[in-house]
Structures are given as structure tokens and as C-alpha cells.
Amino acid sequence: MRTLVMNHVPGASITDRIFEIVAHAPGCQMRHVAHLLPDLSLREVFNALRFLSTNGQLNLKVDKQDGVTITLSPRSFN
């Protein structure tokens, strides 16, 4: 997986920042997203992912070995 440099854009919400990361690296792991957002706690990242998943913007796949894999939902493009 290529490395993405995530610059904090003033005024960007947590969900906007996470959505941008996943858009550039679909299939990434939750720990990768958290690593790219060092100013956020793991709890903040998880809550934002849960919100985006509940709203149908992201798909979360939980795997005992790999953790949580994140992809964009097809509904994100409508």
C-alpha cells in the first residue's frame, strides 16, 4: 500500500479527513487511518468510521487477523 501524506486542512471535519484517506487508499486498515491522523485518538477515528458506516458512506469489514478494513460504499458516489 502506498503511503499517503495527510495534511490537516483547517476547517476540515474528522469525517472529511477520513473519507479523503479512504478515497485515496481503498481497502486500508483502521490502524493505517489512525496513523495518518496522529492528532486524533483511536476512539475518535473509530467513532467517525462508525458514523460514516452507519450513514452508508463507508463499508467496514472486521477480520480477526487483519482488523478493520475500510472501503468506500457505492452509495458514496450517488
BAKELUM-403054 format. One line per field, with one value per residue: residue number from 1; residue in one letter; x, y, z of N, C-alpha, C in turn. Coordinates in pm, 1 decimal, decimal comma. Atoms other than C-alpha are relative to their C-alpha. Layout:
nr	[NUM | ...]
rest	[a | ...]
nc1	[X | ...]
nc2	[Y | ...]
nc3	[Z | ...]
cac1	[X | ...]
cac2	[Y | ...]
cac3	[Z | ...]
cc1	[X | ...]
cc2	[Y | ...]
cc3	[Z | ...]
END
This chain:
nr	[1 | 2 | 3 | 4 | 5 | 6 | 7 | 8 | 9 | 10 | 11 | 12 | 13 | 14 | 15 | 16 | 17 | 18 | 19 | 20 | 21 | 22 | 23 | 24 | 25 | 26 | 27 | 28 | 29 | 30 | 31 | 32 | 33 | 34 | 35 | 36 | 37 | 38 | 39 | 40 | 41 | 42 | 43 | 44 | 45 | 46 | 47 | 48 | 49 | 50 | 51 | 52 | 53 | 54 | 55 | 56 | 57 | 58 | 59 | 60 | 61 | 62 | 63 | 64 | 65 | 66 | 67 | 68 | 69 | 70 | 71 | 72 | 73 | 74 | 75 | 76 | 77 | 78]
rest	[m | r | t | l | v | m | n | h | v | p | g | a | s | i | t | d | r | i | f | e | i | v | a | h | a | p | g | c | q | m | r | h | v | a | h | l | l | p | d | l | s | l | r | e | v | f | n | a | l | r | f | l | s | t | n | g | q | l | n | l | k | v | d | k | q | d | g | v | t | i | t | l | s | p | r | s | f | n]
nc1	[84,3 | -82,5 | 11,0 | 71,7 | -28,7 | 126,5 | -15,7 | 121,7 | 57,1 | 79,5 | 143,6 | 46,9 | 50,4 | -64,6 | 55,5 | -54,1 | -139,1 | 0,0 | 53,6 | -106,2 | -101,7 | 53,9 | 16,1 | -132,3 | -55,9 | 109,2 | -44,0 | -99,1 | 34,6 | 29,6 | -124,2 | -67,5 | 70,0 | -36,4 | -140,8 | -5,8 | 66,8 | -57,6 | 61,7 | 124,9 | -11,5 | 57,0 | 144,6 | 57,3 | -2,6 | 100,3 | 133,6 | 24,2 | 21,2 | 132,4 | 95,5 | -1,3 | 56,4 | 143,2 | 60,1 | -13,3 | -107,7 | -112,8 | 23,3 | -99,6 | -5,4 | -79,6 | -67,8 | -77,5 | -143,3 | -42,5 | 62,4 | 110,9 | -31,7 | 93,5 | 16,6 | 109,0 | 126,3 | 48,0 | 93,8 | -77,8 | -15,8 | 131,7]
nc2	[-116,6 | -120,1 | -89,8 | -123,2 | -105,2 | -66,7 | -132,0 | -46,3 | -119,3 | -68,3 | 0,7 | 130,0 | 83,2 | 130,6 | 91,7 | -39,7 | 43,3 | 146,2 | 33,1 | -27,8 | 105,5 | 125,3 | -19,9 | 15,6 | 131,4 | 91,7 | 128,3 | -21,2 | 44,5 | -106,5 | -45,6 | -85,5 | -128,6 | -61,1 | -40,7 | -120,9 | -108,3 | 9,6 | -95,5 | 59,0 | 124,4 | 116,4 | -6,7 | -97,8 | 60,9 | 105,8 | -60,0 | -59,3 | 111,3 | 55,2 | -96,4 | 9,5 | 130,2 | -5,3 | -84,7 | 65,6 | -55,6 | 92,8 | 137,9 | 50,2 | 145,9 | 40,4 | 127,2 | 27,0 | -6,9 | -127,6 | -115,6 | -62,2 | -46,9 | -105,5 | -31,1 | -93,7 | 61,4 | -50,3 | -110,6 | -124,0 | -64,3 | -43,2]
nc3	[0,0 | 6,5 | -114,0 | 28,4 | -96,0 | -28,6 | -58,2 | -66,4 | 60,5 | -102,1 | 24,8 | 48,5 | -109,6 | -15,4 | 100,5 | 130,4 | 5,8 | 11,7 | 131,9 | 97,4 | -12,3 | 54,5 | 144,6 | 61,1 | -33,7 | -33,3 | -53,1 | -106,0 | -134,5 | -93,8 | -63,7 | 98,0 | -6,1 | -127,8 | 10,7 | 82,2 | -73,1 | -134,6 | -92,2 | -47,0 | -76,0 | 67,7 | -24,7 | 92,4 | 133,2 | 1,4 | -0,8 | 131,8 | 93,1 | -29,5 | 53,3 | 146,3 | 34,8 | -28,0 | 102,8 | 129,5 | 81,4 | -4,6 | -42,1 | -93,5 | -5,9 | -115,6 | 17,9 | -121,3 | 27,7 | 58,0 | -63,7 | 71,8 | 134,7 | 36,2 | 142,7 | 29,1 | 38,2 | 131,0 | -25,3 | -15,0 | 130,2 | 50,9]
cac1	[0,0 | 140,0 | 199,8 | -34,1 | 70,2 | -234,0 | -209,3 | -456,0 | -675,4 | -809,3 | -1184,9 | -1197,8 | -1408,8 | -1280,2 | -1516,1 | -1397,2 | -1036,2 | -1110,0 | -1317,2 | -1029,5 | -781,5 | -1005,9 | -1078,7 | -702,6 | -635,2 | -945,4 | -914,6 | -690,3 | -689,2 | -827,5 | -481,2 | -344,4 | -609,2 | -534,6 | -161,6 | -225,9 | -426,4 | -192,2 | -384,6 | -687,0 | -733,9 | -816,0 | -1160,2 | -1223,7 | -1120,9 | -1339,9 | -1642,9 | -1604,7 | -1572,7 | -1883,4 | -2071,7 | -1965,3 | -2056,2 | -2396,8 | -2467,1 | -2374,0 | -2063,9 | -1807,9 | -1806,2 | -1627,4 | -1517,3 | -1398,0 | -1145,8 | -988,0 | -649,0 | -637,9 | -854,6 | -1096,1 | -1072,8 | -1235,9 | -1372,9 | -1596,1 | -1958,4 | -2104,5 | -2364,7 | -2085,9 | -2085,6 | -2457,8]
cac2	[0,0 | 336,6 | 597,2 | 893,3 | 1215,4 | 1363,7 | 1735,9 | 1881,7 | 2129,5 | 2390,7 | 2357,7 | 2002,8 | 1774,5 | 1444,8 | 1257,8 | 1461,9 | 1379,9 | 1008,4 | 996,3 | 1153,6 | 896,8 | 602,7 | 751,7 | 753,1 | 412,9 | 191,4 | -130,3 | 28,2 | -77,1 | 129,5 | 140,5 | 294,1 | 568,8 | 633,5 | 650,5 | 920,8 | 1125,7 | 1149,8 | 1444,8 | 1217,5 | 940,4 | 588,7 | 635,9 | 948,3 | 763,9 | 464,9 | 684,0 | 870,9 | 541,3 | 408,9 | 728,5 | 705,7 | 336,3 | 394,6 | 667,1 | 430,1 | 616,3 | 352,3 | -24,5 | -174,3 | -536,6 | -685,4 | -966,5 | -1132,5 | -1145,8 | -816,0 | -593,1 | -349,0 | -296,1 | 16,6 | 68,7 | 330,1 | 234,4 | 251,8 | 484,2 | 739,2 | 815,4 | 887,4]
cac3	[0,0 | -94,0 | 172,4 | 177,4 | 338,9 | 509,7 | 564,1 | 809,8 | 626,6 | 868,5 | 898,6 | 759,1 | 974,7 | 1106,5 | 874,7 | 573,5 | 656,3 | 697,9 | 379,7 | 185,8 | 319,9 | 229,3 | -114,5 | -184,0 | -25,6 | -51,3 | 144,4 | 406,3 | 768,8 | 1055,7 | 1213,5 | 890,4 | 902,0 | 1269,7 | 1190,8 | 929,3 | 1179,8 | 1480,1 | 1626,3 | 1681,8 | 1934,1 | 1819,2 | 1976,1 | 1765,1 | 1449,1 | 1537,2 | 1614,6 | 1286,2 | 1095,4 | 1267,8 | 1175,7 | 809,8 | 801,8 | 959,5 | 702,4 | 420,0 | 305,7 | 408,2 | 441,3 | 739,8 | 733,1 | 1059,5 | 1033,4 | 1337,0 | 1167,0 | 979,3 | 1197,4 | 1035,8 | 658,6 | 517,3 | 167,1 | 9,8 | -25,2 | -377,9 | -221,9 | -170,3 | -540,9 | -581,8]
cc1	[89,0 | -25,1 | -66,2 | 35,6 | -127,9 | 28,2 | -132,5 | -43,8 | -85,0 | -148,5 | -54,9 | -45,1 | 77,0 | -50,6 | 50,1 | 142,9 | 9,0 | -48,5 | 105,6 | 108,1 | -48,3 | -20,7 | 132,8 | 61,6 | -112,2 | 53,3 | 103,6 | -54,6 | -26,5 | 128,4 | 80,5 | -62,1 | 39,9 | 144,6 | 13,8 | -64,9 | 49,4 | -60,5 | -132,0 | 28,5 | -59,8 | -151,5 | -67,8 | -5,6 | -108,8 | -141,3 | -34,5 | -24,3 | -137,7 | -108,7 | -9,8 | -58,2 | -151,4 | -73,5 | 17,2 | 110,4 | 122,7 | -48,8 | 114,5 | -8,6 | 93,8 | 54,6 | 88,9 | 149,6 | 45,0 | -56,2 | -115,3 | 50,8 | -109,1 | -1,3 | -112,7 | -122,6 | -37,5 | -97,9 | 71,6 | 4,5 | -131,0 | -29,6]
cc2	[123,1 | 88,4 | 128,6 | 100,1 | 79,2 | 132,3 | 41,7 | 130,4 | 68,7 | 1,5 | -131,6 | -83,4 | -131,5 | -94,6 | 35,4 | -50,8 | -151,0 | -41,7 | 22,4 | -108,1 | -127,9 | 11,2 | -20,7 | -138,0 | -97,1 | -135,8 | 14,5 | -46,2 | 120,9 | 52,6 | 90,7 | 139,9 | 73,2 | 50,9 | 131,0 | 121,1 | 1,5 | 97,3 | -51,7 | -125,7 | -114,0 | -1,5 | 98,6 | -55,2 | -106,7 | 58,0 | 63,7 | -109,4 | -62,0 | 91,3 | -10,6 | -132,5 | -0,8 | 82,3 | -55,7 | 53,2 | -90,4 | -138,8 | -40,7 | -151,5 | -37,4 | -139,6 | -21,9 | 14,3 | 139,8 | 123,1 | 52,1 | 54,7 | 96,6 | 18,8 | 100,2 | -80,1 | 51,9 | 115,5 | 132,5 | 80,6 | 45,6 | 141,8]
cc3	[0,0 | 121,5 | -44,3 | 107,8 | 18,1 | 68,8 | 61,2 | -64,3 | 106,5 | -39,5 | -51,6 | 119,3 | 6,1 | -108,3 | -139,5 | -16,8 | -18,6 | -138,2 | -108,4 | 3,0 | -67,1 | -151,3 | -73,6 | 24,2 | 37,9 | 44,4 | 110,1 | 135,1 | 89,8 | 64,4 | -93,6 | 1,9 | 127,8 | -2,6 | -78,5 | 67,2 | 145,2 | 101,1 | 56,9 | 81,2 | -82,4 | 17,6 | -95,4 | -142,2 | -9,8 | -4,9 | -133,8 | -104,9 | 19,0 | -56,0 | -152,0 | -48,3 | 18,9 | -105,0 | -141,1 | -88,5 | -6,2 | 35,4 | 91,6 | 3,1 | 114,0 | -24,3 | 122,0 | -22,4 | -41,5 | 70,0 | -83,2 | -133,1 | -43,3 | -151,0 | -14,9 | -39,5 | -138,3 | 17,7 | 14,0 | -129,1 | -58,8 | 38,0]
END
